[in-house]
Amino acid sequence: VEAIAVTPDDLTVIEGIGPKIAELLAADGITTFAALAATPADRLKELLLAGGRRFAIADPATWPQQAALAASGDKAGLAALQASLKGGRKAN
């Protein structure tokens, strides 16, 4: 059986994810928008906390929603959502 190669997506497109957080997610097998979209925010927070204090400040609450838009190719929807965010968080 031949393994199907999955091309990783650039998760730094997601507001609130930088290169180091993308590396942390990749270490847990989250390398695509689809995988990120399918991961509950609670699980993402667990991964961040396990990664150390420097990641604890990140708020992954909107990451699955952003990733779902990116995975579906909805650039306008993603841009609109990201415009309402500040550092990946919903702006008050």
The first five atom37 places (N, CA, C, CB, O) and aatype in JSON, in Angstrom:
{
  "aatype": [19, 6, 0, 9, 0, 19, 16, 14, 3, 3, 10, 16, 19, 9, 6, 7, 9, 7, 14, 11, 9, 0, 6, 10, 10, 0, 0, 3, 7, 9, 16, 16, 13, 0, 0, 10, 0, 0, 16, 14, 0, 3, 1, 10, 11, 6, 10, 10, 10, 0, 7, 7, 1, 1, 13, 0, 9, 0, 3, 14, 0, 16, 17, 14, 5, 5, 0, 0, 10, 0, 0, 15, 7, 3, 11, 0, 7, 10, 0, 0, 10, 5, 0, 15, 10, 11, 7, 7, 1, 11, 0, 2],
  "atom_mask": [
    [1, 1, 1, 1, 1],
    [1, 1, 1, 1, 1],
    [1, 1, 1, 1, 1],
    [1, 1, 1, 1, 1],
    [1, 1, 1, 1, 1],
    [1, 1, 1, 1, 1],
    [1, 1, 1, 1, 1],
    [1, 1, 1, 1, 1],
    [1, 1, 1, 1, 1],
    [1, 1, 1, 1, 1],
    [1, 1, 1, 1, 1],
    [1, 1, 1, 1, 1],
    [1, 1, 1, 1, 1],
    [1, 1, 1, 1, 1],
    [1, 1, 1, 1, 1],
    [1, 1, 1, 0, 1],
    [1, 1, 1, 1, 1],
    [1, 1, 1, 0, 1],
    [1, 1, 1, 1, 1],
    [1, 1, 1, 1, 1],
    [1, 1, 1, 1, 1],
    [1, 1, 1, 1, 1],
    [1, 1, 1, 1, 1],
    [1, 1, 1, 1, 1],
    [1, 1, 1, 1, 1],
    [1, 1, 1, 1, 1],
    [1, 1, 1, 1, 1],
    [1, 1, 1, 1, 1],
    [1, 1, 1, 0, 1],
    [1, 1, 1, 1, 1],
    [1, 1, 1, 1, 1],
    [1, 1, 1, 1, 1],
    [1, 1, 1, 1, 1],
    [1, 1, 1, 1, 1],
    [1, 1, 1, 1, 1],
    [1, 1, 1, 1, 1],
    [1, 1, 1, 1, 1],
    [1, 1, 1, 1, 1],
    [1, 1, 1, 1, 1],
    [1, 1, 1, 1, 1],
    [1, 1, 1, 1, 1],
    [1, 1, 1, 1, 1],
    [1, 1, 1, 1, 1],
    [1, 1, 1, 1, 1],
    [1, 1, 1, 1, 1],
    [1, 1, 1, 1, 1],
    [1, 1, 1, 1, 1],
    [1, 1, 1, 1, 1],
    [1, 1, 1, 1, 1],
    [1, 1, 1, 1, 1],
    [1, 1, 1, 0, 1],
    [1, 1, 1, 0, 1],
    [1, 1, 1, 1, 1],
    [1, 1, 1, 1, 1],
    [1, 1, 1, 1, 1],
    [1, 1, 1, 1, 1],
    [1, 1, 1, 1, 1],
    [1, 1, 1, 1, 1],
    [1, 1, 1, 1, 1],
    [1, 1, 1, 1, 1],
    [1, 1, 1, 1, 1],
    [1, 1, 1, 1, 1],
    [1, 1, 1, 1, 1],
    [1, 1, 1, 1, 1],
    [1, 1, 1, 1, 1],
    [1, 1, 1, 1, 1],
    [1, 1, 1, 1, 1],
    [1, 1, 1, 1, 1],
    [1, 1, 1, 1, 1],
    [1, 1, 1, 1, 1],
    [1, 1, 1, 1, 1],
    [1, 1, 1, 1, 1],
    [1, 1, 1, 0, 1],
    [1, 1, 1, 1, 1],
    [1, 1, 1, 1, 1],
    [1, 1, 1, 1, 1],
    [1, 1, 1, 0, 1],
    [1, 1, 1, 1, 1],
    [1, 1, 1, 1, 1],
    [1, 1, 1, 1, 1],
    [1, 1, 1, 1, 1],
    [1, 1, 1, 1, 1],
    [1, 1, 1, 1, 1],
    [1, 1, 1, 1, 1],
    [1, 1, 1, 1, 1],
    [1, 1, 1, 1, 1],
    [1, 1, 1, 0, 1],
    [1, 1, 1, 0, 1],
    [1, 1, 1, 1, 1],
    [1, 1, 1, 1, 1],
    [1, 1, 1, 1, 1],
    [1, 1, 1, 1, 1]
  ],
  "atom_positions": [
    [[0.85, -1.18, 0.0], [0.0, 0.0, 0.0], [0.89, 1.23, 0.0], [-0.96, 0.0, 1.22], [1.8, 1.37, 0.82]],
    [[0.62, 2.12, -0.92], [1.41, 3.33, -1.06], [0.81, 4.45, -0.22], [1.51, 3.76, -2.53], [-0.41, 4.67, -0.26]],
    [[1.64, 5.15, 0.52], [1.17, 6.28, 1.32], [0.89, 7.47, 0.41], [2.2, 6.66, 2.42], [1.63, 7.73, -0.54]],
    [[-0.16, 8.17, 0.72], [-0.51, 9.37, -0.04], [0.19, 10.56, 0.63], [-2.06, 9.59, -0.1], [0.01, 10.81, 1.82]],
    [[0.97, 11.27, -0.14], [1.68, 12.43, 0.39], [0.71, 13.59, 0.55], [2.87, 12.83, -0.53], [-0.04, 13.92, -0.36]],
    [[0.74, 14.19, 1.72], [-0.1, 15.35, 1.99], [0.81, 16.57, 2.01], [-0.89, 15.19, 3.34], [1.77, 16.64, 2.78]],
    [[0.49, 17.52, 1.16], [1.27, 18.75, 1.13], [0.82, 19.65, 2.27], [1.13, 19.48, -0.23], [-0.36, 19.98, 2.37]],
    [[1.75, 20.05, 3.13], [1.36, 20.91, 4.24], [0.92, 22.29, 3.75], [2.51, 21.05, 5.24], [1.43, 22.8, 2.75]],
    [[-0.02, 22.87, 4.47], [-0.45, 24.24, 4.19], [0.37, 25.2, 5.04], [-1.98, 24.42, 4.46], [0.98, 24.79, 6.03]],
    [[0.4, 26.44, 4.65], [1.09, 27.48, 5.43], [0.15, 27.95, 6.53], [1.54, 28.68, 4.52], [-0.66, 28.86, 6.33]],
    [[0.26, 27.34, 7.7], [-0.65, 27.65, 8.8], [-0.47, 29.06, 9.34], [-0.48, 26.66, 9.91], [-1.31, 29.55, 10.09]],
    [[0.63, 29.72, 8.97], [0.82, 31.1, 9.44], [-0.13, 32.07, 8.75], [2.27, 31.53, 9.2], [-0.19, 33.25, 9.1]],
    [[-0.89, 31.58, 7.77], [-1.95, 32.38, 7.15], [-3.05, 32.66, 8.18], [-2.54, 31.65, 5.89], [-3.77, 33.65, 8.08]],
    [[-3.16, 31.77, 9.16], [-4.17, 31.9, 10.2], [-3.75, 32.98, 11.19], [-4.39, 30.53, 10.93], [-2.65, 32.93, 11.74]],
    [[-4.63, 33.95, 11.42], [-4.35, 35.03, 12.37], [-4.12, 34.43, 13.75], [-5.53, 36.05, 12.41], [-4.96, 33.69, 14.27]],
    [[-2.96, 34.74, 14.34], [-2.62, 34.22, 15.67], [-1.61, 33.09, 15.63], [0.0, 0.0, 0.0], [-1.09, 32.69, 16.68]],
    [[-1.32, 32.56, 14.44], [-0.33, 31.48, 14.31], [0.92, 32.03, 13.63], [-0.91, 30.27, 13.51], [0.87, 32.52, 12.5]],
    [[2.03, 31.94, 14.33], [3.32, 32.31, 13.77], [4.13, 31.06, 13.48], [0.0, 0.0, 0.0], [3.64, 29.95, 13.68]],
    [[5.36, 31.22, 13.0], [6.18, 30.06, 12.65], [6.4, 29.07, 13.78], [7.51, 30.54, 12.16], [6.35, 27.86, 13.55]],
    [[6.62, 29.54, 14.99], [6.89, 28.63, 16.12], [5.64, 27.84, 16.5], [7.39, 29.43, 17.34], [5.73, 26.65, 16.8]],
    [[4.48, 28.48, 16.48], [3.24, 27.76, 16.78], [2.95, 26.77, 15.65], [2.04, 28.74, 16.96], [2.48, 25.66, 15.92]],
    [[3.22, 27.15, 14.4], [3.03, 26.22, 13.28], [3.91, 24.98, 13.47], [3.36, 26.92, 11.93], [3.47, 23.87, 13.18]],
    [[5.15, 25.18, 13.95], [6.04, 24.04, 14.22], [5.47, 23.16, 15.33], [7.45, 24.54, 14.61], [5.52, 21.93, 15.24]],
    [[4.94, 23.78, 16.36], [4.35, 23.04, 17.48], [3.17, 22.2, 16.99], [3.9, 24.02, 18.59], [3.03, 21.04, 17.37]],
    [[2.33, 22.79, 16.16], [1.18, 22.06, 15.62], [1.64, 20.92, 14.71], [0.25, 23.02, 14.84], [1.08, 19.82, 14.76]],
    [[2.65, 21.18, 13.89], [3.16, 20.16, 12.98], [3.71, 18.96, 13.75], [4.26, 20.74, 12.09], [3.58, 17.82, 13.31]],
    [[4.32, 19.22, 14.91], [4.85, 18.13, 15.73], [3.73, 17.21, 16.22], [5.61, 18.69, 16.93], [3.98, 16.05, 16.55]],
    [[2.5, 17.72, 16.25], [1.35, 16.91, 16.64], [0.58, 16.41, 15.41], [0.42, 17.72, 17.55], [-0.51, 15.85, 15.55]],
    [[1.13, 16.61, 14.22], [0.51, 16.12, 13.0], [-0.49, 17.06, 12.36], [0.0, 0.0, 0.0], [-1.17, 16.69, 11.41]],
    [[-0.59, 18.27, 12.87], [-1.52, 19.26, 12.3], [-0.72, 20.12, 11.33], [-2.2, 20.15, 13.43], [-0.04, 21.06, 11.73]],
    [[-0.83, 19.78, 10.04], [-0.04, 20.47, 9.02], [-0.88, 21.04, 7.89], [0.98, 19.53, 8.44], [-0.36, 21.68, 6.98]],
    [[-2.19, 20.82, 7.95], [-3.06, 21.31, 6.88], [-4.21, 22.11, 7.48], [-3.61, 20.15, 6.03], [-4.54, 21.98, 8.66]],
    [[-4.81, 22.96, 6.64], [-5.98, 23.72, 7.08], [-7.1, 22.77, 7.5], [-6.47, 24.67, 5.96], [-7.79, 23.01, 8.49]],
    [[-7.27, 21.68, 6.74], [-8.33, 20.72, 7.06], [-8.11, 20.08, 8.43], [-8.41, 19.62, 5.98], [-9.05, 19.94, 9.21]],
    [[-6.87, 19.71, 8.73], [-6.56, 19.11, 10.03], [-6.78, 20.12, 11.15], [-5.12, 18.58, 10.06], [-7.3, 19.77, 12.21]],
    [[-6.38, 21.35, 10.92], [-6.57, 22.4, 11.93], [-8.06, 22.67, 12.14], [-5.85, 23.69, 11.51], [-8.51, 22.84, 13.27]],
    [[-8.82, 22.7, 11.05], [-10.26, 22.94, 11.15], [-10.96, 21.83, 11.94], [-10.87, 23.04, 9.76], [-11.96, 22.08, 12.6]],
    [[-10.42, 20.62, 11.86], [-11.03, 19.47, 12.54], [-10.59, 19.32, 13.99], [-10.71, 18.2, 11.78], [-11.07, 18.43, 14.7]],
    [[-9.67, 20.17, 14.43], [-9.15, 20.07, 15.8], [-9.88, 21.05, 16.7], [-7.63, 20.34, 15.82], [-9.86, 22.26, 16.44]],
    [[-10.53, 20.56, 17.75], [-11.25, 21.47, 18.66], [-10.3, 22.47, 19.33], [-11.99, 20.66, 19.74], [-9.14, 22.15, 19.61]],
    [[-10.8, 23.67, 19.56], [-9.99, 24.72, 20.19], [-9.43, 24.27, 21.54], [-10.82, 25.99, 20.37], [-8.32, 24.65, 21.9]],
    [[-10.19, 23.47, 22.29], [-9.71, 22.98, 23.58], [-8.45, 22.13, 23.41], [-10.8, 22.15, 24.29], [-7.51, 22.24, 24.2]],
    [[-8.43, 21.3, 22.39], [-7.25, 20.46, 22.11], [-6.07, 21.34, 21.7], [-7.56, 19.42, 21.0], [-4.93, 21.1, 22.11]],
    [[-6.33, 22.35, 20.89], [-5.27, 23.26, 20.47], [-4.67, 23.98, 21.68], [-5.81, 24.29, 19.46], [-3.45, 24.15, 21.76]],
    [[-5.52, 24.38, 22.61], [-5.04, 25.05, 23.83], [-4.16, 24.1, 24.64], [-6.23, 25.55, 24.69], [-3.14, 24.52, 25.19]],
    [[-4.55, 22.82, 24.72], [-3.73, 21.82, 25.41], [-2.34, 21.72, 24.79], [-4.43, 20.43, 25.38], [-1.33, 21.66, 25.49]],
    [[-2.3, 21.71, 23.46], [-1.01, 21.63, 22.76], [-0.16, 22.86, 23.06], [-1.23, 21.5, 21.24], [1.05, 22.74, 23.27]],
    [[-0.78, 24.02, 23.07], [-0.05, 25.25, 23.36], [0.51, 25.24, 24.77], [-0.97, 26.47, 23.17], [1.67, 25.58, 24.99]],
    [[-0.31, 24.83, 25.73], [0.15, 24.78, 27.13], [1.28, 23.77, 27.3], [-1.02, 24.42, 28.06], [2.22, 24.02, 28.05]],
    [[1.18, 22.63, 26.59], [2.23, 21.62, 26.66], [3.53, 22.12, 26.03], [1.78, 20.33, 25.97], [4.62, 21.66, 26.37]],
    [[3.41, 23.08, 25.1], [4.58, 23.63, 24.42], [5.39, 24.58, 25.27], [0.0, 0.0, 0.0], [6.54, 24.89, 24.93]],
    [[4.82, 25.04, 26.36], [5.56, 25.94, 27.25], [4.86, 27.26, 27.45], [0.0, 0.0, 0.0], [3.88, 27.6, 26.78]],
    [[5.4, 28.01, 28.4], [4.77, 29.27, 28.8], [4.67, 30.28, 27.66], [5.53, 29.88, 29.92], [3.71, 31.06, 27.61]],
    [[5.64, 30.29, 26.76], [5.61, 31.3, 25.71], [4.42, 31.12, 24.76], [6.9, 31.27, 24.92], [4.03, 32.06, 24.07]],
    [[3.86, 29.92, 24.73], [2.71, 29.66, 23.86], [1.39, 29.84, 24.6], [2.79, 28.25, 23.3], [0.33, 29.9, 23.97]],
    [[1.44, 29.93, 25.92], [0.23, 29.97, 26.73], [-0.64, 31.19, 26.45], [0.58, 29.93, 28.19], [-1.85, 31.15, 26.66]],
    [[-0.03, 32.27, 25.99], [-0.78, 33.5, 25.74], [-1.65, 33.4, 24.47], [0.18, 34.68, 25.61], [-2.63, 34.13, 24.34]],
    [[-1.29, 32.52, 23.56], [-2.04, 32.38, 22.31], [-3.45, 31.86, 22.57], [-1.29, 31.44, 21.33], [-3.66, 31.01, 23.43]],
    [[-4.4, 32.39, 21.82], [-5.8, 31.99, 21.96], [-6.27, 31.34, 20.65], [-6.71, 33.22, 22.32], [-6.48, 32.04, 19.66]],
    [[-6.43, 30.01, 20.65], [-6.78, 29.3, 19.42], [-8.29, 29.23, 19.13], [-6.24, 27.92, 19.49], [-8.7, 28.47, 18.26]],
    [[-9.1, 30.0, 19.84], [-10.56, 29.89, 19.72], [-11.06, 30.02, 18.28], [-11.22, 30.94, 20.58], [-12.01, 29.33, 17.9]],
    [[-10.44, 30.89, 17.48], [-10.93, 31.11, 16.11], [-10.16, 30.32, 15.06], [-10.87, 32.57, 15.78], [-10.53, 30.34, 13.89]],
    [[-9.1, 29.64, 15.47], [-8.26, 28.95, 14.48], [-9.01, 27.91, 13.66], [-7.11, 28.3, 15.16], [-8.85, 27.88, 12.44]],
    [[-9.84, 27.04, 14.28], [-10.56, 26.07, 13.45], [-11.49, 26.74, 12.42], [-11.38, 25.14, 14.34], [-11.59, 26.28, 11.29]],
    [[-12.16, 27.82, 12.83], [-13.05, 28.52, 11.91], [-12.26, 29.16, 10.76], [-13.86, 29.61, 12.66], [-12.65, 29.06, 9.6]],
    [[-11.15, 29.8, 11.1], [-10.3, 30.38, 10.06], [-9.78, 29.3, 9.11], [-9.12, 31.15, 10.69], [-9.78, 29.47, 7.89]],
    [[-9.35, 28.19, 9.69], [-8.8, 27.1, 8.88], [-9.84, 26.49, 7.96], [-8.22, 26.01, 9.78], [-9.53, 26.11, 6.83]],
    [[-11.09, 26.4, 8.42], [-12.16, 25.87, 7.58], [-12.37, 26.77, 6.37], [-13.48, 25.74, 8.39], [-12.56, 26.28, 5.25]],
    [[-12.34, 28.07, 6.58], [-12.48, 29.01, 5.47], [-11.3, 28.89, 4.5], [-12.59, 30.46, 5.98], [-11.49, 28.89, 3.29]],
    [[-10.09, 28.78, 5.05], [-8.9, 28.63, 4.2], [-8.94, 27.32, 3.43], [-7.63, 28.7, 5.06], [-8.6, 27.29, 2.25]],
    [[-9.37, 26.25, 4.09], [-9.42, 24.93, 3.43], [-10.41, 24.93, 2.28], [-9.81, 23.85, 4.44], [-10.2, 24.25, 1.27]],
    [[-11.51, 25.68, 2.43], [-12.53, 25.71, 1.38], [-12.2, 26.72, 0.28], [-13.88, 26.04, 1.98], [-12.92, 26.82, -0.72]],
    [[-11.12, 27.48, 0.47], [-10.73, 28.46, -0.53], [-11.51, 29.76, -0.44], [0.0, 0.0, 0.0], [-11.47, 30.57, -1.37]],
    [[-12.23, 29.97, 0.65], [-13.04, 31.18, 0.83], [-12.16, 32.33, 1.33], [-14.21, 30.92, 1.82], [-12.17, 32.67, 2.51]],
    [[-11.39, 32.9, 0.41], [-10.46, 33.97, 0.78], [-11.18, 35.2, 1.29], [-9.58, 34.34, -0.41], [-10.71, 35.86, 2.22]],
    [[-12.33, 35.53, 0.69], [-13.09, 36.71, 1.12], [-13.63, 36.5, 2.53], [-14.25, 36.99, 0.15], [-13.57, 37.41, 3.36]],
    [[-14.15, 35.32, 2.8], [-14.67, 35.02, 4.14], [-13.57, 35.02, 5.18], [0.0, 0.0, 0.0], [-13.77, 35.52, 6.29]],
    [[-12.42, 34.47, 4.82], [-11.28, 34.46, 5.74], [-10.8, 35.88, 6.02], [-10.12, 33.61, 5.16], [-10.53, 36.24, 7.17]],
    [[-10.71, 36.69, 4.97], [-10.26, 38.08, 5.14], [-11.24, 38.85, 6.03], [-10.12, 38.77, 3.78], [-10.82, 39.64, 6.87]],
    [[-12.54, 38.63, 5.83], [-13.54, 39.33, 6.64], [-13.44, 38.92, 8.11], [-14.96, 39.03, 6.11], [-13.5, 39.76, 9.0]],
    [[-13.28, 37.62, 8.35], [-13.14, 37.15, 9.73], [-11.87, 37.72, 10.35], [-13.11, 35.6, 9.77], [-11.89, 38.22, 11.48]],
    [[-10.77, 37.65, 9.63], [-9.5, 38.14, 10.17], [-9.53, 39.65, 10.43], [-8.37, 37.8, 9.22], [-8.85, 40.13, 11.33]],
    [[-10.3, 40.38, 9.64], [-10.42, 41.83, 9.85], [-11.08, 42.14, 11.19], [-11.21, 42.48, 8.71], [-10.89, 43.21, 11.76]],
    [[-11.88, 41.18, 11.69], [-12.57, 41.39, 12.97], [-11.75, 40.9, 14.16], [-13.92, 40.68, 12.95], [-12.19, 40.99, 15.3]],
    [[-10.54, 40.39, 13.89], [-9.7, 39.83, 14.94], [-8.52, 40.74, 15.26], [-9.2, 38.45, 14.53], [-8.11, 41.57, 14.45]],
    [[-8.0, 40.57, 16.44], [-6.77, 41.25, 16.84], [-5.9, 40.2, 17.5], [-7.05, 42.48, 17.82], [-6.2, 39.71, 18.59]],
    [[-4.8, 39.84, 16.83], [-3.92, 38.8, 17.36], [-4.59, 37.44, 17.43], [0.0, 0.0, 0.0], [-4.25, 36.62, 18.28]],
    [[-5.54, 37.19, 16.53], [-6.24, 35.92, 16.5], [-7.44, 35.86, 17.42], [0.0, 0.0, 0.0], [-8.15, 34.85, 17.46]],
    [[-7.69, 36.94, 18.15], [-8.82, 36.97, 19.09], [-9.91, 37.88, 18.54], [-8.37, 37.45, 20.49], [-9.63, 38.84, 17.83]],
    [[-11.14, 37.57, 18.89], [-12.24, 38.45, 18.51], [-12.06, 39.78, 19.22], [-13.62, 37.81, 18.85], [-11.91, 39.84, 20.44]],
    [[-12.07, 40.85, 18.43], [-11.92, 42.19, 19.01], [-13.23, 42.59, 19.68], [-11.51, 43.23, 17.91], [-14.31, 42.32, 19.16]],
    [[-13.11, 43.24, 20.81], [-14.32, 43.66, 21.54], [-14.91, 44.91, 20.96], [-14.0, 43.88, 23.0], [-15.92, 45.4, 21.46]]
  ]
}
